[in-house]
Every structure is written in C-alpha cells, then in structure tokens.
C-alpha cells in the first residue's frame, strides 16, 4: 500500500467516526449519510440517504451536525459538499 492510500484510509476512518456520532439521530428519522469521496483537494462529498435525502431540514442537519462533527475531528478537510441537500 502506498503512503497516499494510507493517508486517505486514515482520513476516511476519522470521517466515518465523526459521522457515526450523528448517525443515530439520522437513523431515528429513517435516514443516513454516505461518504461518496474525498477529493485530492481534501473536499469531502456526501449524500443524504433515506428520509434525509428529501427532508426540508437537511440543510440545518448538515450545518449544525454533519459539518461541525467532521470539521472538529478531521480538520484537514477543506470543504464539504452534499450532493442532494433539500
């Protein structure tokens, strides 16, 4: 395994850990969030799934929950995009 893959696996593991802290709240409402990719520029691309994909509160959930959790635990992420914010 090359060093780039190791770094990406570390970042991905910490991203998943940060999302795991808010997943129970999403799952309680019939939704979840999925990591699509981390770009070379350290942009995290996510997708809300289930009920979260169509929820009118998904923008607030993203700003107050997802974005804060990821930025706190994975500070090297430069930006976060959700492909399907309602």
N, C-alpha and C positions, 0 to 999 in steps of 0.2 A: 504494500500500500504506500502511495506516495504522500509526502507531507501535506499537500493541498487537501487530499481526501481526508486525512486525519483531522485537519483544522475544521473542515466542513462538517465532519461527523461530530466533533466536539460542539460546534455551534448549533447544529441541528438537535443534539441531545439536550442542550440547555434551552433551546426554543421550545421543544416538546415539554420539558419540565415546567417552563413558565406557563404554557398553555394548560397543562394538567391542573394548575392551581385554580383555573376558572372553568374548566370543562364541566365539573359537577353542576354548576349553575346553568350552563347552556343545555346540558343533557336533561335537566329537570324540566325544561320547557320544550323538549323534543328536538333539540338541535345539537350542533357540534361545530368544530372548526378544524380545517385540514390545511396542513402545510403543503403548498404546491412547489415552491423552490426558494432557494436563497441564491440571488444572482452574484456574479463576480464582484459587483459593486456593493455587496452586502445589503441589498434590498430584499426584504422578506415578502413573498407573495403568498397570500392566504385565501381560503374560500370558506364562507359560512355554508354549512350543510344542514339538511333537515329544516325544521321550522325557522332556524336562524337565517336561512337563505332568503326568506320572504318577510321577515319581521321588520316592521317600521321602526323598531327601537334598535336595530342592529348597528346603526352609526354610533349611538350612545354606548352600546355594549363594547364596540370596538375602541372608542376613545377612552372610556373610563375603566375598562377591564383588560382587554387584549393588549392594546398599545402600551399601557402602563406596566403590565406584567412583563412583557418582552423587553422593554427598554430598561427595566430595573435589573433583570437577570442576564441580559445579553446586550450590553452597552455598545458593542461594536457594530450592531445592526444600525445602518444609517437611515433607513426608512422602511415603512410597512405599507403594503398595498393589499386591499381586499378586493377581489375581482367582482364581487357581487353584493356590494353594500346596497341595501334597500333605500 
